Amino acid sequence: MIADCSFSDEGPPALMLHCMLGRARDWQRLLAGLRTPLAARSFDLPGHGRSDSWDGEEDLHALCTGLARERCGPVDVVIGHSFGATLALRLALEVGSALRALVLIEPVLFAAACGTPEAAAQAPHDAALADAFAREDYHAAARGFLAQWSDGPPFDALPPEQQARIAARMEMVRATAPVLNEDSAGLLRPGGLERLELPVLLLRGSGSPAVTGAINRALAARLPWSDTAIVQGAGHMAPITHPRETAALIDPFLAKFMQ
């Protein structure tokens, strides 16, 4: 069972795709901060929120993209955060001109930054995470993952039951590596992004890991109609920790293309 969530019936239809370790209702405060109303809906990804667990066998990125495609319908705008932003990009590449606008907040498509100084600076973190996975030490993996990508309390400050829940989801993080690190899904294939003829807004937090800036610049260089912006004072979790500031950057973009 996949748990769906609807926020409003007013405005252009929108699909919201949350981050790894997140849930659909995380979008509520950002949507409340938008002056441009959206008839937004979302869903909890497998293994998140109220949805059933991932079976560990299906390609997780393809599965989540398929679930998004099923829920896409007549949608004008797709907004994704982190892992959800990579799903949004893959969905846009598949459905093409059916969308009117795309918002990618901190897309973690690390393959886009390959060869940059920022990717080199990120490499030690990635190596430590890979080592934890190789040892099947999912508590160590969760500790390193949260230290890099969460703006909340450190892993060791969390209650034991919450630590256990996060550690149990680390296998999903591990399963995304072929797509995010190696582009096994071909999101960066030659000519693909260049044919995406819709406006795209790329956002990142000013305090996010530097590799996110390299990713956004690489994507913007290939997307014909793209804008970039920075959520000042925010980290990777900008739509959750800084929902009003993030909404303030999305609003003029939506107003321009949702006329």
C-alpha positions as a printed Julia matrix, in Angstrom:
259×3 Matrix{Float64}:
  0.0    0.0     0.0
  1.22   3.47   -0.94
 -0.18   6.28    1.2
 -1.36   9.29   -0.81
 -1.78  12.81    0.5
 -3.71  15.82   -0.87
 -3.14  19.36    0.41
 -5.48  21.63   -1.55
 -7.91  21.77   -4.47
 -7.07  25.37   -5.41
 -4.66  26.36   -8.15
 -2.75  24.49  -10.86
 -2.29  20.78  -10.15
  1.1   19.89   -8.67
  2.92  16.75   -7.58
  5.37  16.96   -4.67
  8.13  14.36   -4.22
  9.84  14.2    -0.82
 13.41  13.35    0.17
 14.91  10.13    1.46
 13.9    9.63    5.13
 11.11  12.18    4.6
  7.35  11.9     4.15
  4.62  13.54    2.09
  3.35  15.82    4.83
  6.79  17.48    5.05
  5.56  19.74    2.22
  2.77  21.27    4.25
  4.61  24.33    5.59
  6.22  25.2     2.26
  2.85  25.02    0.51
  1.34  27.23    3.21
  4.04  29.81    2.47
  3.32  30.04   -1.27
  1.34  33.03   -2.52
  0.7   31.11   -5.74
 -1.82  28.42   -4.73
 -1.22  24.88   -5.91
 -3.64  21.96   -5.96
 -0.85  19.83   -4.57
 -0.72  16.15   -3.87
  2.02  13.82   -2.76
  2.63  10.31   -1.48
  4.89   8.57    1.0
  7.66   6.75   -0.85
  7.98   3.0    -0.17
  9.43   2.44    3.29
  8.47   5.95    4.39
  5.59   7.41    6.37
  2.45   5.29    6.1
  3.48   3.4     2.95
  4.46  -0.26    2.91
  8.11  -1.22    3.08
 10.28  -1.52   -0.01
 10.68  -5.21   -0.93
 14.44  -4.84   -1.42
 14.29  -6.39   -4.88
 12.82  -3.85   -7.31
 15.04  -1.02   -8.55
 14.1    1.6    -5.97
 14.55   4.66   -8.2
 12.57   3.09  -11.05
  9.87   1.94   -8.63
  9.46   5.41   -7.1
  9.46   7.06  -10.52
  6.76   4.63  -11.65
  4.64   5.46   -8.6
  5.07   9.16   -9.37
  4.11   8.6   -13.01
  0.93   6.78  -11.9
  0.01   9.81   -9.79
  1.11  12.42  -12.28
 -2.07  12.63  -14.33
 -2.86  16.15  -15.59
 -0.15  17.85  -13.51
  1.24  21.3   -14.39
  4.2   21.41  -12.02
  6.37  18.86  -10.23
  8.42  19.88   -7.19
 11.0   17.5    -5.74
 13.52  17.64   -2.93
 16.84  15.75   -2.77
 16.14  12.12   -3.81
 12.65  13.32   -4.75
 14.18  15.93   -7.04
 15.99  13.21   -8.98
 12.66  11.4    -9.32
 11.09  14.64  -10.56
 13.82  15.05  -13.18
 13.43  11.46  -14.36
  9.67  11.89  -14.51
 10.01  15.08  -16.56
 12.33  13.33  -19.0
  9.71  10.6   -19.42
  6.53  12.7   -19.72
  8.15  15.71  -21.41
  5.79  18.41  -22.62
  2.96  17.21  -20.38
  4.43  19.46  -17.64
  4.54  23.25  -17.54
  7.25  23.73  -14.89
  9.71  21.8   -12.75
 11.27  22.74   -9.39
 14.32  20.77   -8.23
 15.45  21.48   -4.67
 18.9   20.06   -3.87
 18.82  17.24   -6.48
 21.39  14.67   -5.35
 22.34  13.47   -8.82
 26.02  13.21   -7.88
 26.99  11.88  -11.3
 26.32  15.36  -12.72
 29.21  16.78  -10.65
 31.71  14.11  -11.68
 35.19  15.54  -12.25
 34.6   18.77  -10.33
 36.58  19.96   -7.29
 33.38  19.75   -5.28
 33.01  16.07   -6.15
 36.61  15.48   -5.08
 35.89  17.17   -1.75
 32.81  14.95   -1.34
 34.76  11.75   -2.05
 35.97  11.04    1.52
 32.4   11.18    2.84
 31.24   8.86    0.05
 34.09   6.45    0.77
 33.25   6.34    4.48
 29.6    5.64    3.68
 30.57   2.91    1.19
 32.83   1.35    3.82
 30.0    1.29    6.37
 27.74  -0.37    3.8
 30.42  -2.93    2.93
 30.65  -3.83    6.62
 26.83  -3.83    6.84
 27.18  -1.42    9.75
 23.98   0.5     9.14
 24.24   2.51   12.34
 27.6    3.86   11.15
 26.07   4.51    7.72
 23.15   6.38    9.29
 25.54   8.4    11.47
 27.55   9.51    8.44
 24.5   10.08    6.26
 22.79  12.35    8.78
 26.0   14.24    9.49
 26.18  15.19    5.81
 22.55  15.53    4.74
 20.41  16.31    7.79
 20.05  19.68    9.48
 18.62  18.08   12.6
 20.21  16.54   15.7
 23.19  14.2    15.19
 22.45  10.51   14.99
 23.85   9.73   18.46
 21.57  12.35   20.04
 18.42  10.61   18.78
 16.38   8.15   20.88
 17.4    4.51   20.33
 14.13   3.61   18.61
 14.56   6.47   16.12
 18.16   5.43   15.5
 16.94   1.91   14.74
 14.3    3.19   12.27
 16.82   5.32   10.4
 19.44   2.56   10.34
 16.83   0.2     8.9
 16.33   2.58    5.97
 20.0    2.77    5.08
 19.64  -0.15    2.7
 17.4    2.13    0.62
 20.11   4.78    0.57
 22.59   2.13   -0.56
 20.21   1.01   -3.3
 20.1    4.47   -4.87
 23.86   4.63   -5.53
 23.81   3.21   -9.1
 21.4    5.92  -10.25
 22.67   8.84   -8.19
 26.42   8.16   -8.36
 26.76   6.37  -11.68
 23.64   7.53  -13.61
 22.56   3.98  -14.37
 19.13   5.35  -15.36
 20.63   7.58  -18.06
 19.3   10.88  -16.76
 22.46  12.55  -18.07
 22.46  10.81  -21.44
 23.65  12.97  -24.35
 20.92  15.26  -25.64
 18.37  14.25  -23.0
 18.35  17.3   -20.77
 18.72  19.58  -23.78
 15.37  18.35  -25.1
 13.56  19.14  -21.86
 11.67  22.18  -23.12
 10.06  23.44  -19.94
 11.16  25.97  -17.33
 13.19  24.48  -14.48
 14.09  26.14  -11.18
 17.13  24.7    -9.38
 17.4   25.54   -5.68
 19.99  24.81   -3.01
 20.69  25.92    0.54
 23.62  28.27    1.11
 24.98  25.96    3.81
 24.49  22.71    1.92
 27.48  20.52    0.92
 29.38  22.19   -1.92
 28.7   19.3    -4.28
 25.05  20.39   -4.51
 26.19  23.65   -6.1
 28.24  21.74   -8.66
 25.24  19.53   -9.45
 22.92  22.51   -9.97
 25.43  24.31  -12.17
 25.96  21.21  -14.31
 22.23  20.67  -14.75
 21.55  24.35  -15.45
 24.24  24.37  -18.16
 22.34  21.7   -20.05
 18.71  22.65  -19.39
 17.51  25.17  -22.01
 15.12  27.1   -19.74
 16.59  27.01  -16.26
 17.09  29.4   -13.35
 19.09  28.83  -10.18
 18.64  30.35   -6.74
 20.03  29.93   -3.23
 18.03  29.7    -0.01
 20.15  31.84    2.29
 20.85  30.39    5.73
 19.51  26.96    4.8
 21.23  23.61    4.45
 20.2   20.53    2.51
 16.79  20.39    4.18
 15.76  23.88    3.03
 12.07  23.16    2.27
 11.64  21.78    5.8
 13.89  24.04    7.87
 13.29  27.21    5.79
  9.88  26.69    4.18
  8.94  30.38    3.85
 12.32  31.36    2.42
 12.13  28.48   -0.05
  8.55  29.37   -0.97
  9.59  32.99   -1.57
 12.01  31.82   -4.28
  9.51  29.45   -5.86
  6.67  32.01   -5.96
  7.99  34.33   -8.69
  8.99  31.34  -10.79
  5.48  29.87  -10.57
  3.85  33.24  -11.14
  5.83  33.64  -14.36
  4.9   30.28  -15.84
  1.5   29.52  -14.31
 -0.36  32.41  -15.99
